């Protein structure tokens, strides 16, 4: 008879115990997810849909949501859509990349003790989303809870804090209702949601996305004197390209916590217009529907390119305004 040493038997026993415990933990975890889906009236189909998107998205992986935090974002998506329904605007879908951008901002803001729409690198919302390879227009809401007490990490408590932050936006009264107006913006079709908690308190960010264009891959960083080529086409054939405006900004400078904390709102673009194309100047689309924009940049800095869209074809001769038009892009080209 072959004798098996005791240490091997012990190892086998421990291994079987660990596998059994691991299996039980998985079952318990999944049961917890299922209970919360039922409690918050989230369908398994919707949760599975966003799980797939979350697993497919590889950008900003360090700020990826686990299943529980993903569920918290879906719950808030429902709250946001309930708010929008009251004002008769279209519901939104959850955007995974924008949520990770919001997670990153929430985490940095919380851990480093600042709060606002800028980060310590001096980046505004459209910078952060574009540098994460986003190409859509983004509008940001931000909320903070500053406390010396302990933030409970329990799921229901975190969801409640998120819901309270969103409710705060919706309780605003005109004319001081900028956050509320951002929530109910009629042209938004996606939203990213980010949150974090730490010894400094709690942070909550909403990134509203206007996604109406598809882009070919392009070089985001070029050298002074080089030409940038941007190709795009409309996702909605009922819309029309109306204007393309490039706003220039000097290279970003780091900001201190005090500087950020003193600023309440941000401008969506600068006053320095590098170039502008109006309906009669925009190149025609090719047979695949792509419009090609080529621009040479001779000054170091950042160029924030917004493509404006209209619901009606242009028929006004040589007079045009981007007021009331859909902001269909948020590209940032860095010129070094």
Backbone bond lengths (Angstrom), bond angles and torsions (degrees), N, CA, C in turn:
res aa  C-N    CA-C-N  psi(-1)  N-CA   C-N-CA  omega(-1)  CA-C   N-CA-C  phi
1 X - - - 1.471 - - 1.521 109.09 -
2 X 1.320 114.69 133.33 1.467 119.75 -179.89 1.517 109.73 -78.97
3 X 1.331 115.01 129.38 1.460 120.55 -179.29 1.530 108.88 -95.68
4 X 1.315 116.88 124.86 1.470 121.87 177.07 1.516 108.26 -97.63
5 X 1.289 117.71 123.44 1.474 120.30 -179.17 1.521 111.41 -55.63
6 X 1.329 115.69 149.79 1.455 122.27 -178.02 1.520 111.83 -60.05
7 X 1.340 116.87 -38.52 1.454 120.15 -177.27 1.527 111.08 -61.80
8 X 1.353 116.51 -34.57 1.455 119.87 179.16 1.517 110.26 -70.01
9 X 1.372 115.45 -42.24 1.461 119.36 177.45 1.521 110.65 -60.01
10 X 1.322 115.73 -41.04 1.450 120.21 179.64 1.526 110.51 -64.21
11 X 1.330 115.79 -40.29 1.464 120.54 179.52 1.522 110.30 -63.80
12 X 1.364 115.21 -43.82 1.462 119.31 179.53 1.522 110.18 -62.62
13 X 1.334 116.97 -41.46 1.458 121.25 -179.55 1.517 110.91 -64.54
14 X 1.341 115.99 -42.97 1.461 119.81 178.90 1.519 111.34 -64.65
15 X 1.329 116.08 -40.36 1.457 120.26 -179.68 1.528 110.85 -63.12
16 X 1.346 115.14 -45.38 1.463 118.54 179.51 1.522 110.85 -63.95
17 X 1.342 115.74 -39.00 1.473 119.78 178.71 1.526 110.94 -64.19
18 X 1.355 116.37 -42.70 1.463 120.41 -179.12 1.516 111.10 -65.12
19 X 1.355 116.40 -40.25 1.460 119.56 178.45 1.521 110.94 -64.54
20 X 1.346 114.86 -41.40 1.455 119.30 179.76 1.522 110.24 -65.46
21 X 1.347 116.49 -43.39 1.462 120.70 179.62 1.519 110.74 -64.45
22 X 1.341 115.70 -41.44 1.463 119.94 178.84 1.517 110.87 -62.47
23 X 1.332 115.94 -42.94 1.459 120.37 179.02 1.521 111.03 -63.00
24 X 1.340 115.48 -40.55 1.461 119.48 178.76 1.522 111.13 -66.05
25 X 1.329 116.46 -37.61 1.467 120.36 178.56 1.520 111.26 -63.84
26 X 1.339 116.36 -41.06 1.458 121.15 178.98 1.526 110.05 -63.36
27 X 1.333 115.41 -44.71 1.466 119.87 179.62 1.525 110.48 -62.85
28 X 1.334 115.85 -42.99 1.460 120.83 179.94 1.526 110.99 -64.52
29 X 1.337 115.70 -42.54 1.467 120.84 179.75 1.523 110.33 -62.67
30 X 1.339 117.41 -45.70 1.455 121.63 -179.69 1.523 110.55 -65.27
31 X 1.330 116.28 -36.78 1.461 119.20 177.12 1.516 110.51 -63.63
32 X 1.341 115.83 -38.30 1.462 119.87 177.18 1.515 111.88 -63.81
33 X 1.328 116.48 -40.82 1.471 120.97 176.79 1.524 109.95 -61.38
34 X 1.328 116.13 -46.99 1.467 120.14 -177.97 1.530 111.57 -62.42
35 X 1.310 116.22 -39.23 1.460 119.62 178.20 1.522 111.74 -63.39
36 X 1.327 115.87 -40.46 1.466 119.39 -179.29 1.526 111.40 -73.09
37 X 1.319 117.56 -34.37 1.464 120.20 174.22 1.525 109.91 -58.06
38 X 1.311 116.06 -45.11 1.468 120.31 -179.63 1.524 110.93 -67.55
39 X 1.334 116.46 -42.67 1.467 120.36 -176.47 1.522 112.17 -63.80
40 X 1.340 115.69 -35.07 1.469 119.43 -177.28 1.537 112.64 -102.50
41 X 1.322 115.79 9.20 1.468 121.81 175.39 1.530 112.36 58.56
42 X 1.330 115.86 44.88 1.456 122.97 175.57 1.525 107.66 -106.04
43 X 1.304 117.48 128.08 1.459 119.94 -178.39 1.523 110.49 -74.84
44 X 1.328 115.58 151.06 1.468 120.37 176.67 1.525 110.81 -63.51
45 X 1.321 116.19 -32.69 1.471 120.50 -179.62 1.525 110.62 -65.02
46 X 1.322 116.15 -44.00 1.467 118.73 179.29 1.521 110.72 -66.31
47 X 1.312 116.80 -42.74 1.458 120.16 179.11 1.522 111.10 -61.75
48 X 1.337 116.69 -43.66 1.468 121.18 179.64 1.528 110.79 -63.94
49 X 1.324 116.99 -36.70 1.475 121.44 178.92 1.529 110.36 -60.11
50 X 1.326 116.70 -46.90 1.459 119.12 -178.46 1.535 111.80 -76.59
51 X 1.316 117.66 -26.36 1.463 119.94 172.78 1.522 110.72 -60.15
52 X 1.326 116.08 -44.31 1.468 120.94 179.96 1.521 109.98 -62.26
53 X 1.328 117.33 -45.75 1.468 120.77 178.95 1.524 110.96 -62.60
54 X 1.319 116.33 -40.35 1.462 120.89 -179.72 1.525 110.93 -64.71
55 X 1.307 117.26 -38.21 1.461 121.20 179.98 1.529 112.06 -73.95
56 X 1.317 117.23 -28.54 1.467 120.83 -179.17 1.528 112.72 -80.51
57 X 1.319 116.66 -23.88 1.466 120.46 -176.95 1.526 110.27 -81.63
58 X 1.333 116.81 118.83 1.459 121.55 -177.08 1.532 113.08 -105.58
59 X 1.303 117.50 -7.58 1.469 120.15 178.43 1.529 110.35 -75.37
60 X 1.337 115.84 144.04 1.468 122.36 -179.19 1.533 111.49 49.67
61 X 1.305 115.81 47.03 1.465 120.50 -175.96 1.536 112.75 -62.22
62 X 1.332 117.07 -24.13 1.464 120.18 179.30 1.528 111.46 -66.00
63 X 1.325 116.61 -17.51 1.466 120.69 -177.74 1.529 110.92 -115.59
64 X 1.317 114.97 27.18 1.464 121.16 178.02 1.527 110.30 -71.18
65 X 1.319 117.27 139.98 1.460 122.20 175.86 1.525 110.52 -80.81
66 X 1.342 117.06 139.26 1.450 119.38 168.03 1.532 108.19 -77.85
67 X 1.318 117.47 179.64 1.465 120.15 -173.98 1.526 112.38 -60.77
68 X 1.336 116.53 -39.73 1.456 119.16 -178.70 1.522 111.85 -66.33
69 X 1.330 116.84 -44.82 1.461 119.00 179.43 1.524 111.09 -69.54
70 X 1.329 116.79 -33.52 1.461 119.38 174.63 1.528 109.78 -61.05
71 X 1.327 116.00 -41.25 1.461 119.88 178.55 1.526 110.70 -63.01
72 X 1.327 117.18 -39.47 1.466 119.66 178.51 1.531 110.83 -61.52
73 X 1.320 117.12 -36.00 1.471 120.65 178.93 1.530 110.88 -69.24
74 X 1.335 116.56 -37.38 1.467 119.80 178.52 1.532 110.18 -66.34
75 X 1.330 115.90 -38.81 1.466 119.56 176.38 1.521 110.71 -60.54
76 X 1.332 116.45 -44.89 1.468 119.38 179.00 1.522 111.79 -68.91
77 X 1.335 116.74 -31.89 1.461 119.53 174.11 1.527 109.98 -57.07
78 X 1.319 116.21 -42.74 1.470 120.53 177.89 1.522 111.01 -63.46
79 X 1.332 117.38 -40.28 1.466 119.91 178.82 1.528 110.73 -65.12
80 X 1.321 116.13 -41.40 1.469 120.15 178.87 1.525 110.27 -63.44
81 X 1.319 116.78 -43.16 1.467 119.86 179.75 1.527 111.96 -68.21
82 X 1.322 117.26 -30.92 1.458 120.06 173.90 1.531 109.84 -64.75
83 X 1.323 116.49 -40.20 1.468 120.54 177.29 1.514 110.73 -64.19
84 X 1.308 117.21 -41.75 1.460 121.18 -178.59 1.532 111.35 -70.06
85 X 1.320 116.43 -35.53 1.465 119.98 -179.90 1.525 111.43 -60.40
86 X 1.312 116.44 -35.06 1.461 120.40 179.60 1.528 111.49 -64.05
87 X 1.321 116.54 -23.64 1.467 120.78 -179.55 1.529 111.60 -109.29
88 X 1.330 115.73 14.47 1.464 123.04 170.97 1.526 112.66 59.13
89 X 1.337 116.00 42.93 1.463 120.65 174.54 1.526 108.72 -117.96
90 X 1.306 115.83 157.70 1.461 122.05 -171.18 1.532 112.00 -62.10
91 X 1.340 117.15 146.95 1.468 120.43 176.30 1.523 110.95 -71.33
92 X 1.307 115.56 160.79 1.459 122.21 -177.77 1.521 111.02 -110.42
93 X 1.329 115.63 160.10 1.452 122.28 169.15 1.529 107.97 -106.58
94 X 1.319 115.32 158.35 1.463 120.61 178.45 1.524 109.24 -81.79
95 X 1.317 115.92 130.65 1.467 121.02 177.82 1.529 109.35 -102.86
96 X 1.307 116.80 123.43 1.464 121.40 -174.18 1.526 111.59 -71.17
97 X 1.334 118.21 -46.12 1.461 119.83 -179.44 1.524 110.76 -62.19
98 X 1.325 117.23 -46.54 1.464 120.12 179.55 1.524 111.38 -61.70
99 X 1.335 116.97 -33.37 1.467 120.26 176.80 1.528 110.66 -66.08
100 X 1.319 117.23 -38.08 1.464 119.50 178.71 1.524 111.11 -70.92
101 X 1.311 117.15 -36.26 1.463 120.36 174.15 1.531 109.32 -61.08
102 X 1.328 116.25 -43.11 1.462 121.21 178.47 1.522 111.44 -67.43
103 X 1.325 117.89 -37.61 1.470 121.51 176.03 1.527 110.70 -61.25
104 X 1.321 115.86 -44.03 1.460 120.16 -178.96 1.523 110.65 -62.68
105 X 1.322 116.28 -45.79 1.462 119.73 179.46 1.522 110.71 -64.06
106 X 1.327 116.99 -42.27 1.468 121.04 179.07 1.522 110.92 -60.28
107 X 1.330 116.40 -46.45 1.458 121.36 -177.96 1.527 111.15 -64.29
108 X 1.336 117.18 -47.16 1.469 120.06 -178.61 1.521 110.67 -65.14
109 X 1.331 115.96 -41.55 1.462 120.54 179.62 1.519 110.96 -61.66
110 X 1.321 115.94 -43.84 1.460 120.80 -177.88 1.524 111.54 -69.21
111 X 1.319 116.71 -51.13 1.462 121.11 -175.11 1.523 112.77 -67.26
112 X 1.332 116.74 -32.81 1.468 119.87 -174.31 1.524 113.29 -102.01
113 X 1.338 116.37 3.55 1.453 120.12 168.79 1.512 116.51 74.06
114 X 1.325 117.97 34.22 1.461 120.09 173.35 1.517 108.29 -129.25
115 X 1.333 115.81 167.34 1.458 119.56 178.44 1.520 109.94 -152.28
116 X 1.338 115.09 132.32 1.458 120.20 177.56 1.510 110.86 160.82
117 X 1.325 115.05 -160.04 1.464 121.19 -178.60 1.529 112.23 -99.10
118 X 1.321 118.00 -5.85 1.463 122.25 175.45 1.523 109.39 -105.59
119 X 1.331 116.46 152.98 1.464 119.65 169.64 1.524 109.04 -105.63
120 X 1.316 117.17 -178.51 1.462 120.90 -175.43 1.521 113.22 -68.07
121 X 1.338 116.81 -17.04 1.469 120.60 175.92 1.530 111.41 -85.13
122 X 1.329 117.11 -2.92 1.463 120.96 -179.28 1.512 113.85 84.53
123 X 1.335 117.11 16.42 1.464 121.41 -178.14 1.526 111.14 -87.81
124 X 1.325 115.40 135.14 1.453 122.12 173.57 1.533 108.94 -90.66
125 X 1.336 117.98 173.70 1.479 119.76 -176.74 1.522 114.66 -52.57
126 X 1.331 117.92 -44.88 1.461 118.69 -177.14 1.516 112.00 -70.25
127 X 1.345 117.96 -26.25 1.468 120.15 173.67 1.526 109.82 -66.07
128 X 1.335 115.84 -49.74 1.466 120.13 -175.00 1.532 111.40 -62.59
129 X 1.324 116.61 -42.46 1.460 119.91 -179.52 1.530 110.65 -68.29
130 X 1.317 117.14 -42.17 1.465 120.57 179.69 1.524 111.33 -66.64
131 X 1.339 117.84 -41.15 1.464 120.73 -179.45 1.527 111.50 -68.58
132 X 1.333 117.32 -17.28 1.465 121.48 173.54 1.520 111.02 -87.91
133 X 1.336 116.64 6.50 1.466 126.94 178.53 1.525 113.06 83.91
134 X 1.328 118.20 17.42 1.456 120.69 171.11 1.519 110.54 -74.41
135 X 1.317 117.14 148.50 1.472 120.93 -179.44 1.525 112.80 -122.36
136 X 1.330 117.36 -2.46 1.457 121.47 -175.70 1.528 110.85 -90.63
137 X 1.325 114.64 167.90 1.459 118.89 174.10 1.518 109.29 -78.31
138 X 1.338 117.00 141.58 1.463 121.49 -176.99 1.527 109.82 -131.19
139 X 1.339 115.77 140.60 1.463 122.84 174.27 1.526 107.31 -128.20
140 X 1.328 116.90 133.24 1.464 120.56 -169.85 1.521 113.54 -114.15
141 X 1.339 115.51 137.74 1.457 124.26 165.86 1.521 108.36 -112.11
142 X 1.327 116.49 143.87 1.461 120.13 -178.58 1.517 110.28 -140.10
143 X 1.332 115.73 141.34 1.456 121.77 179.04 1.522 109.36 -140.32
144 X 1.331 116.06 146.30 1.464 120.56 179.82 1.517 110.36 -138.48
145 X 1.305 115.24 143.55 1.452 122.58 170.79 1.521 106.91 -115.79
146 X 1.331 116.81 114.07 1.457 121.44 179.78 1.521 107.91 -100.19
147 X 1.317 116.90 122.67 1.453 119.84 -175.48 1.523 110.09 -148.55
148 X 1.326 114.55 152.85 1.469 119.74 173.49 1.516 110.51 -95.52
149 X 1.336 115.99 -6.67 1.454 120.74 178.83 1.519 111.95 -85.39
150 X 1.295 115.78 177.93 1.457 122.03 -177.97 1.515 110.01 -88.93
151 X 1.338 116.81 134.37 1.460 122.35 174.44 1.521 108.80 -86.33
152 X 1.317 116.80 122.99 1.464 120.27 179.12 1.533 109.63 -69.55
153 X 1.336 117.34 128.84 1.468 120.33 179.68 1.527 113.42 -84.70
154 X 1.326 117.59 2.20 1.458 120.26 -179.11 1.521 110.65 -62.93
155 X 1.313 116.36 141.44 1.462 122.24 -173.52 1.526 111.90 -53.53
156 X 1.317 117.42 -52.41 1.462 120.41 -176.79 1.521 111.86 -62.71
157 X 1.322 117.19 -33.41 1.460 120.76 179.14 1.526 111.09 -70.05
158 X 1.339 116.79 -40.05 1.461 120.38 178.16 1.530 110.10 -66.12
159 X 1.321 116.99 -44.07 1.466 120.14 177.97 1.525 110.33 -59.48
160 X 1.327 117.21 -39.90 1.465 120.74 179.59 1.521 111.06 -63.16
161 X 1.313 117.14 -41.48 1.463 120.72 177.34 1.526 110.79 -63.17
162 X 1.322 116.79 -40.50 1.467 120.81 177.87 1.530 110.15 -64.18
163 X 1.321 116.41 -44.37 1.462 120.63 179.95 1.534 110.87 -64.06
164 X 1.330 116.84 -39.32 1.461 120.61 178.37 1.528 111.28 -63.48
165 X 1.338 115.80 -39.82 1.461 119.79 179.06 1.520 110.53 -63.38
166 X 1.328 116.70 -45.80 1.465 119.52 179.07 1.531 111.01 -65.64
167 X 1.317 117.38 -40.74 1.464 120.72 178.39 1.526 110.87 -60.51
168 X 1.335 116.34 -35.41 1.458 120.28 176.88 1.517 112.15 -60.00
169 X 1.333 116.22 -39.37 1.463 119.40 176.59 1.532 110.67 -62.06
170 X 1.322 116.02 -44.21 1.461 120.90 -173.45 1.534 112.81 -75.53
171 X 1.319 118.64 -15.35 1.463 121.54 178.18 1.521 112.56 -85.38
172 X 1.323 117.43 -4.33 1.463 120.19 -179.03 1.528 110.95 -64.05
173 X 1.332 115.20 148.61 1.459 121.89 179.05 1.527 110.07 -116.79
174 X 1.332 114.94 143.03 1.455 119.99 177.55 1.537 109.76 -63.08
175 X 1.318 118.57 144.83 1.469 126.53 6.91 1.533 113.91 -89.50
176 X 1.338 117.23 1.72 1.469 120.47 -178.16 1.524 110.60 -97.12
177 X 1.318 115.42 58.30 1.475 120.07 -175.85 1.526 111.49 -129.31
178 X 1.321 115.50 41.84 1.462 119.76 -178.09 1.517 113.55 -61.20
179 X 1.346 117.32 -41.34 1.466 119.85 179.66 1.527 110.73 -64.56
180 X 1.319 115.97 -43.25 1.461 120.61 -179.81 1.526 110.39 -61.71
181 X 1.323 117.04 -44.07 1.463 120.66 -179.82 1.527 110.90 -64.50
182 X 1.335 116.54 -32.44 1.461 119.54 175.75 1.513 110.50 -66.12
183 X 1.325 117.52 -42.63 1.468 121.53 179.72 1.525 110.78 -58.98
184 X 1.320 117.75 -42.56 1.467 121.25 -172.36 1.525 112.71 -98.45
185 X 1.335 117.42 15.52 1.455 120.58 177.26 1.525 111.19 -55.11
186 X 1.324 119.03 126.64 1.470 121.12 -171.78 1.516 115.24 -70.70
187 X 1.331 118.18 -18.09 1.462 120.15 -175.37 1.527 113.15 -94.08
188 X 1.338 118.07 -8.27 1.468 119.82 178.48 1.522 109.94 -67.78
189 X 1.340 116.49 143.01 1.471 119.67 173.67 1.534 113.21 -133.09
190 X 1.332 117.37 -5.83 1.465 121.82 174.42 1.532 108.38 -139.97
191 X 1.330 115.53 162.81 1.458 119.93 173.84 1.521 109.17 -146.90
192 X 1.321 115.80 139.89 1.457 121.88 170.75 1.514 108.53 -105.05
193 X 1.324 117.28 143.41 1.460 122.02 -176.86 1.520 108.48 -129.28
194 X 1.332 116.24 128.65 1.455 120.50 -179.85 1.512 111.54 -131.65
195 X 1.312 116.71 150.76 1.461 120.68 179.30 1.525 110.09 -154.84
196 X 1.328 114.97 158.65 1.465 121.45 176.59 1.520 108.08 -161.93
197 X 1.340 116.08 153.74 1.460 120.77 174.81 1.513 108.75 -137.26
198 X 1.327 116.27 150.92 1.463 121.49 -175.18 1.521 108.04 -163.40
199 X 1.323 116.68 -169.13 1.459 120.24 -178.61 1.522 112.06 -67.35
200 X 1.331 117.58 -18.84 1.467 120.68 178.91 1.519 112.15 -88.17
201 X 1.331 118.50 -7.41 1.452 119.97 179.10 1.515 112.91 129.78
202 X 1.324 115.16 -139.21 1.462 121.95 -171.33 1.527 109.06 -135.83
203 X 1.345 116.34 142.10 1.464 121.58 178.64 1.524 109.63 -127.93
204 X 1.325 115.16 145.69 1.468 121.45 179.69 1.525 108.62 -144.82
205 X 1.342 116.47 127.00 1.464 121.75 -179.03 1.528 110.40 -128.81
206 X 1.311 115.95 139.66 1.464 123.43 172.42 1.521 108.48 -117.95
207 X 1.332 116.60 129.19 1.465 122.34 178.87 1.534 108.56 -116.56
208 X 1.315 117.11 102.97 1.460 121.16 -178.26 1.525 109.90 -86.55
209 X 1.321 115.30 129.87 1.455 122.55 -171.10 1.530 110.55 -113.94
210 X 1.343 115.01 135.60 1.466 122.07 172.21 1.524 106.94 -109.72
211 X 1.322 117.44 102.18 1.466 121.94 -175.00 1.524 109.53 -112.05
212 X 1.336 115.40 107.13 1.455 120.26 -177.98 1.531 112.93 -134.76
213 X 1.331 116.26 -1.66 1.456 120.72 -174.83 1.527 111.42 -129.71
214 X 1.324 115.27 150.11 1.462 122.33 172.97 1.520 107.65 -113.91
215 X 1.329 116.65 133.31 1.461 121.72 -176.13 1.514 111.37 -116.19
216 X 1.341 115.36 143.80 1.458 120.60 165.05 1.525 107.95 -72.47
217 X 1.335 118.76 151.36 1.463 119.71 174.59 1.525 110.95 -56.22
218 X 1.324 116.23 140.51 1.463 120.01 -178.97 1.527 108.95 -142.13
219 X 1.315 115.83 161.96 1.465 121.73 178.55 1.514 109.09 -79.97
220 X 1.317 116.13 120.16 1.462 119.30 -178.63 1.520 111.73 -84.91
221 X 1.318 117.09 -27.11 1.466 121.35 179.24 1.523 109.10 -116.28
222 X 1.335 116.16 123.66 1.466 121.00 179.21 1.528 108.85 -132.18
223 X 1.315 115.14 169.80 1.456 119.86 178.53 1.531 110.51 -93.92
224 X 1.306 114.84 155.03 1.464 121.11 177.76 1.526 109.87 -54.23
225 X 1.323 116.36 131.22 1.461 121.71 179.77 1.513 113.55 94.12
226 X 1.337 117.86 -11.15 1.456 120.89 178.69 1.523 110.98 -84.05
227 X 1.337 114.62 162.66 1.455 121.38 179.63 1.529 110.00 -104.84
228 X 1.324 115.45 130.73 1.459 121.05 175.51 1.520 108.84 -93.72
229 X 1.329 116.96 136.91 1.458 122.44 177.69 1.520 109.28 -117.35
230 X 1.318 115.86 122.11 1.462 121.96 -179.02 1.518 108.92 -124.53
231 X 1.335 116.00 123.48 1.461 121.49 178.90 1.525 108.85 -115.80
232 X 1.316 116.58 130.82 1.457 120.26 -178.65 1.524 110.23 -145.30
233 X 1.328 114.89 157.56 1.453 120.70 172.49 1.519 109.58 -142.19
234 X 1.305 115.79 157.21 1.452 121.22 -176.43 1.521 111.14 -79.02
235 X 1.324 115.95 137.03 1.456 121.39 175.47 1.531 111.00 -80.22
236 X 1.326 115.94 -27.91 1.465 122.34 179.98 1.520 108.60 -109.62
237 X 1.314 117.27 112.89 1.460 121.91 -176.43 1.525 112.66 -70.72
238 X 1.333 117.22 -8.27 1.456 120.36 178.98 1.531 112.13 -88.68
239 X 1.339 116.53 0.01 1.454 120.99 178.23 1.525 110.50 -106.23
240 X 1.349 115.20 162.79 1.463 121.00 -176.23 1.526 109.19 -133.40
241 X 1.346 117.90 137.23 1.473 119.81 174.73 1.520 109.71 -64.90
242 X 1.323 116.47 133.18 1.459 119.83 -173.19 1.533 112.98 -118.80
243 X 1.331 116.28 -41.02 1.464 119.68 -179.50 1.518 109.09 -156.99
244 X 1.334 115.82 151.90 1.464 122.37 172.96 1.519 106.33 -130.62
245 X 1.324 116.43 118.40 1.460 121.07 -176.42 1.524 109.02 -125.28
246 X 1.314 115.66 130.09 1.456 121.94 177.02 1.524 109.58 -107.28
247 X 1.324 116.48 121.63 1.460 122.20 -179.21 1.523 109.30 -104.46
248 X 1.327 116.12 128.62 1.464 120.36 -177.95 1.526 110.95 -91.74
249 X 1.347 115.04 141.93 1.457 122.31 172.84 1.532 108.47 -136.53
250 X 1.319 117.62 140.79 1.474 118.78 175.23 1.519 110.17 -66.80
251 X 1.329 117.77 164.30 1.468 120.02 178.13 1.517 111.24 -51.54
252 X 1.315 116.41 141.83 1.456 120.99 -176.83 1.532 111.24 -67.97
253 X 1.329 114.52 148.08 1.455 120.76 176.74 1.526 109.57 -118.51
254 X 1.327 117.60 143.78 1.471 119.62 177.58 1.521 110.71 -59.15
255 X 1.333 114.94 151.37 1.457 121.22 178.32 1.519 109.65 -122.28
256 X 1.321 115.74 153.44 1.457 120.41 176.75 1.524 109.37 -88.70
257 X 1.322 115.94 164.91 1.459 120.36 176.98 1.519 111.08 -60.01
258 X 1.324 117.43 -41.04 1.461 120.88 -179.29 1.525 111.22 -64.53
259 X 1.322 116.70 -40.07 1.469 119.65 178.18 1.521 111.02 -61.37
260 X 1.320 116.82 -44.80 1.462 121.25 -179.54 1.528 110.65 -65.24
261 X 1.322 116.35 -44.13 1.459 120.48 -176.06 1.520 113.28 -66.04
262 X 1.330 117.21 -20.84 1.467 120.11 -179.93 1.525 112.65 -83.48
263 X 1.332 117.78 -12.56 1.464 121.26 -175.24 1.520 110.49 -100.31
264 X 1.335 116.41 128.43 1.463 120.66 -176.65 1.522 113.78 -96.98
265 X 1.320 117.84 -33.86 1.459 121.38 -175.99 1.517 109.89 -138.24
266 X 1.319 116.14 166.54 1.460 120.11 -178.32 1.529 110.35 -130.12
267 X 1.325 115.73 152.48 1.461 121.21 173.82 1.516 109.13 -85.87
268 X 1.322 115.55 138.86 1.465 120.08 -176.71 1.520 112.44 -74.88
269 X 1.298 118.16 -12.98 1.469 121.99 177.82 1.517 108.26 -161.44
270 X 1.320 116.41 167.95 1.458 121.20 179.89 1.529 109.99 -88.79
271 X 1.309 116.53 174.65 1.466 121.46 177.23 1.521 111.97 -90.44
272 X 1.316 116.24 -4.09 1.474 121.18 -177.09 1.530 108.84 -93.52
273 X 1.318 116.77 100.33 1.462 121.63 -178.86 1.529 109.42 -87.74
274 X 1.325 115.81 118.28 1.473 120.81 -179.27 1.519 111.11 -82.01
275 X 1.321 116.72 -37.36 1.470 120.87 176.92 1.515 108.70 -161.17
276 X 1.323 115.83 159.72 1.456 121.25 175.73 1.523 110.17 -151.09
277 X 1.309 114.87 137.46 1.460 122.00 176.96 1.518 108.09 -121.66
278 X 1.317 116.50 130.40 1.448 121.95 179.84 1.527 110.03 -104.56
279 X 1.312 119.27 174.33 1.473 120.50 -170.19 1.523 114.49 -49.58
280 X 1.307 117.51 -41.04 1.457 120.90 -177.42 1.532 113.22 -77.57
281 X 1.359 116.62 -6.53 1.465 121.17 -179.75 1.527 113.51 -107.39
282 X 1.319 117.34 -12.27 1.465 120.87 -177.29 1.526 109.93 -73.96
283 X 1.338 118.77 130.03 1.469 121.22 -179.45 1.527 111.55 -59.48
284 X 1.312 115.36 152.26 1.462 120.73 178.44 1.530 109.95 -74.18
285 X 1.298 115.75 154.34 1.463 121.04 178.38 1.518 110.35 -76.65
286 X 1.343 117.02 150.76 1.456 120.72 175.34 1.528 109.77 -82.23
287 X 1.311 117.73 -173.92 1.466 121.09 -174.89 1.528 112.85 -64.95
288 X 1.354 116.14 -21.18 1.466 120.25 177.69 1.530 112.11 -91.86
289 X 1.316 116.05 2.14 1.459 120.29 177.98 1.514 114.74 89.04
290 X 1.334 118.39 4.61 1.459 121.36 -178.00 1.528 111.44 -87.90
291 X 1.312 115.09 135.45 1.456 123.31 172.50 1.522 107.30 -103.32
292 X 1.325 117.05 133.40 1.459 121.24 -177.34 1.523 110.11 -109.13
293 X 1.322 115.18 125.73 1.461 122.35 176.44 1.522 108.65 -112.95
294 X 1.335 116.24 125.40 1.467 121.06 176.52 1.524 108.91 -122.36
295 X 1.325 115.46 126.23 1.450 120.19 -179.53 1.523 110.10 -138.38
296 X 1.322 114.50 134.28 1.462 120.18 175.86 1.524 109.04 -96.45
297 X 1.317 116.51 133.01 1.457 121.13 -176.26 1.529 109.57 -114.97
298 X 1.314 116.56 121.04 1.461 122.04 -175.10 1.525 113.30 -110.14
299 X 1.315 116.51 11.42 1.459 120.32 -178.43 1.524 109.14 -133.87
300 X 1.312 116.38 130.92 1.470 120.40 179.52 1.525 110.29 -67.08
301 X 1.312 115.07 144.68 1.450 120.40 179.25 1.513 111.02 142.48
302 X 1.330 116.32 -156.11 1.453 122.81 -178.48 1.522 110.04 -117.76
303 X 1.335 115.27 140.86 1.465 121.59 177.82 1.527 107.74 -122.28
304 X 1.306 114.47 111.66 1.471 122.85 -178.48 1.524 107.25 -94.11
305 X 1.333 116.01 113.65 1.465 121.00 -172.08 1.523 110.02 -107.11
306 X 1.320 115.29 118.21 1.456 121.28 177.25 1.528 109.42 -111.32
307 X 1.324 114.81 128.88 1.462 122.10 175.87 1.518 107.30 -105.24
308 X 1.322 116.57 117.94 1.460 122.24 -177.19 1.525 109.82 -97.20
309 X 1.324 114.71 140.68 1.460 121.29 -177.20 1.517 110.34 -121.42
310 X 1.334 115.45 152.85 1.457 121.88 179.98 1.521 110.21 -124.86
311 X 1.340 115.11 149.77 1.461 120.07 176.70 1.526 111.55 -81.92
312 X 1.303 116.92 -11.15 1.462 121.96 -178.83 1.523 110.24 -125.11
313 X 1.332 118.39 145.34 1.469 119.77 175.47 1.524 110.31 -65.54
314 X 1.318 115.99 148.56 1.463 120.67 -176.87 1.525 110.67 -75.72
315 X 1.348 115.47 130.84 1.469 120.10 -178.57 1.523 111.48 -144.36
316 X 1.339 117.72 33.53 1.469 119.80 -174.21 1.516 114.20 -115.31
317 X 1.305 117.39 30.46 1.462 119.04 177.24 1.508 112.18 69.63
318 X 1.352 116.82 -118.24 1.468 121.19 -178.51 1.533 111.96 -120.86
319 X 1.322 116.31 30.83 1.457 120.72 176.40 1.529 108.23 -119.54
320 X 1.324 115.96 131.14 1.465 118.93 -176.81 1.525 110.48 -154.11
321 X 1.332 115.92 154.67 1.460 122.77 176.36 1.525 108.27 -146.79
322 X 1.320 116.20 141.79 1.465 119.74 178.97 1.530 112.23 -86.28
323 X 1.310 117.60 3.58 1.468 121.37 179.69 1.535 110.26 -62.91
324 X 1.326 116.18 129.44 1.451 121.22 177.62 1.513 115.38 78.65
325 X 1.320 117.15 2.92 1.461 120.34 -179.61 1.536 110.61 -87.96
326 X 1.314 115.63 160.74 1.466 121.24 179.88 1.523 109.48 -77.03
327 X 1.331 116.18 127.73 1.459 120.69 176.11 1.529 107.40 -86.11
328 X 1.318 115.61 102.56 1.453 120.10 -168.87 1.511 115.72 -95.42
329 X 1.323 118.45 -0.06 1.471 118.80 -179.56 1.518 110.44 -150.36
330 X 1.341 115.36 164.54 1.445 121.45 176.68 1.515 110.97 -146.67
331 X 1.322 115.78 44.61 1.472 121.35 -175.91 1.538 110.14 -73.22
332 X 1.320 115.90 140.36 1.465 121.54 172.63 1.519 108.58 -124.21
333 X 1.334 116.47 120.55 1.462 122.73 175.40 1.530 108.14 -101.80
334 X 1.336 116.17 127.19 1.452 121.17 179.11 1.528 109.18 -100.07
335 X 1.322 116.58 122.53 1.460 121.74 -179.62 1.522 108.40 -108.74
336 X 1.335 115.98 119.25 1.463 120.94 -177.10 1.522 112.30 -103.93
